[in-house]
């Protein structure tokens, strides 16, 4: 989580996923074989934002237990998932608590254990990202993040908190990347399909169960469970009418048995 940067932090757009759905599990499976779960956030007086490793170790030294390593899983619904190398405190009784203050002050984080990813101050682990719901704007943005990081990583060294000034050559290389990223960020905020995914990803949405069912792999769950056919028909009609590109990302086998509304 100790991520040196030269950029101004954007407004808080990432947060813990509202639930551990099929899309979240699929993303996590690309990072670690373990199962993610929610951990309560209880910031401690000594803890500093973005210093989860130091915070967790210090908490263990003060109160027993140990630091537990893995990834914090974030989601901007309809846009992208992001995994951030993270540490939480394992109390002497075995329960996990995130003692680090988080942007946006969430009451919990989604923690993906990865015990082999012990923090090494001599090594910097990049965040892992993946587009949500096949969002093409998010895919392009993530590709640009990788390109940008390929350049900025060369300026990283152990212990650095603020990266040194980039060379004129690298500034010229990064300028068009930063400009396009700003354009894409604005487009993602305004993207109606992404906004729709954000809304329907909330468990309280009346079509949330139908949305989860349509996004579930046929291989993992070959039936529609308790979701009523009427709810799926309503959702498909809405998708085909207002968000055809989003409808095209759904698994064909799951939609094939359903007549067009």
N, C-alpha and C positions, 0 to 999 in steps of 0.2 A: 504494500500500500504506500510505501514511501516513494513517490513518483516525482522526480524532478521535472520541472517544466519551465518554459519561457512564455507560455501562453496564459492569457487571462482565463480563469475558469468560467465556463458558460453557466447560464442559469441551471438550477437543478432540474434535470429531465429524467434521470435514472432513479429508480427506487427498487426495493425488493419486489419480486413478482407477487401479485395478489394471491396466487395459489400455485402449487406445484403441479402444473398440468402437463399434458403430453409434450408440448413444445418445449417447456422448461426442462423436462427430464431428457429429451433428445439432445438439447444443447449441453446439459451437464455431462452426458455420456461421452461427449467428445473431449472433455477435460479430465475426468477422473472416473474410475469404475465404481466409486462409492455413491451412496444415496444422499441427496441434499435434504436438509431439514432447517426449520426456523430456530434461531437463537435469539433470546431477548437481549436488547441493548440497554446497558446500565452504565453510562459514562462515569468514570471515576475522577476525582479531583486532580490527580496527577497526570491523567491521560491527555494527550494532544491529538488534534485532528490529523489524520494521515500517518500516524506513528503507531499502527496497530501492533507491530512486532515488539517494539520497545515497551509499549503499554502493557501488553499481555505478560511479557517476561517480568516486568516490574511488579505487576499485580501478584504473580505467583511467588516472587521473592518476599512480598509483604504478607501474603495470606495463605501460602501453601498452594499446592496444585502445580499446574504447568501450563505452558502455552500449547495450544492445539492449532495445527496448520492446515490450510486448505485454500478455499476460494470464496469470496463474497460474490453472490450472483445478483446482478442487477438487470433490470428490463425497462426499456422505454417502449410501452406496448404499441405494437404495430410497426415499430421501427427496428430496434435491435436488442439483442442480449449482450451482456458483457460480464466476464469473469475477471475478478481482481484478486491477485495473491493476497491472502489475508490470514490473520491470526486472531484467535479468541482465547479467553481464559478458561481452562478446565479446573473447576473447583476441586478441593479435596474429596468431595462427595461424588465427583464424576460429572456433575452438571456443567454445561457450557454457558458462558456469559460473554457478550461482546462489551468490553469496558471502554472501547474507543468511541469518542463522539463522531457521529455521522452527519454529513450534509443533509439537510432536510429533516433531521431529528426523527428518523423512523423508530418505531418501538421494537422492531425486530429486524434481523437480517437473515437472508437465506444463505446458509453456510454449506458448502460442498467440501467434505473432508478430503484431504490428500496428504496423509502423514509423511509421505516421502518428500514433499515439497517444503522441507524445513528452511526457514529464512537463512540466507547466506548473504551477508552485507557486501560480499565481493561479486555477487551476481544479481543482475536486474532481470526480473521476469516481466515480460510484457502482459498487458491485459489481452484476454482472448475475446473476440467479438464475432457475432453471427447475426445476419438479418432475420428479423421476425416476419413470419408469414410471407417469405420470399420477396420482401419489399425491394424493388430495384434501386430506388434512391438510397436506401440504407446500404445495399451491397456496394454501390459506388463509393459511398462515404467511407465504408470500412476499408475498401481497397486503398483509398487515399490516406487513411490513417496509417496503414501498413507502409505505404511509400514514405510518408513523413517520418515515421519512426525509424525506418532504415537509415535515414540521414541523421536524425537527432541522437540515435543511440551511439553514434561515433563520438559524441561529446560527453557521454556519461562516464563517470569513474566512481569508485567506492567512496562514499561519504558526501558526494555532491548533493546539495539541496536546490541550488539554482544553476541551471546550465550556463556555461560561458557563452559569450556572444558568438553567433555563427559566422563563419567566414563569408565574405561577399559572394563567393561562388555558391555556397549553400543557401544564402539568403535569396539569391536569384532563383535557385531551384525550388525553394519552399514557397515563394510568393504566389505563383499560380495555384499551387496545391492548397494553400490557406484560403485563397480567394474562392476556389471552387467548393471547399468544405463549408465556407460561410454561406454560399448560395444553397448548398444542399441542406444545411441545417435549417435555413428559413423555409425551404420547400417541404422538409419533413414535418415541421411544425404545422404547416398549412395543409398537408396532405389529407384529403377527406377520408381516404381508405384507411390510412394509419389511425386517424382519429376514431373511425368506426371500430377498428380492432381494439383500441384502448378502451372504448366504452363497453364493448361486448365481452372483453376479457375480465370485467368485474363480475364476481359471482352473483351480485344482486340483479344483473341484467336479465330480463325475462327470457332472452334467447341464449343465455350463456351456456346452458347444458347442451343445446343443439349445436352451438359453435364448437364446443369441446368434442362432441361426438363426430362431427364432420372432419375435425383435424386429427382424430385418433387413427393410428395405423390399423388397417384391416388385419394385418398379421398379428398385432398385439391384442386386438379385441374385435372379433368378426361380427358382433351383433351390435344393435343400436341401444341395448340396455333399456333404461326406463324412459328415454327421450321419446316423446310422442311424435308420430309421423307428421302430424299437423304442424308442430313447431319447426321441424326440419324443412317442410315445404315452405313455410313462411320465411325462414331464413334464406333458403335458396332463391326464392323470388326476389328478396331484397338484394342479395348479392348480385344476381344476374342483371338486375335493373340498374342498381346504383354503383356497383363495384365489380365490373366484369373481370378486371385484371386480378382482383383478389380471388374471385371464384375460380379462375384458371389455375390457381396454385393448389387447390384442393385435390386430394387423391382421386383419380378417375374411378378406381374400383369402388370407392365408397359412394360416389355420386351416381354410378351407372344404374343401380337398381331403383333410383328415384326418378319418377317421371318429371319432366319439366312442368313447373306450376303454370 
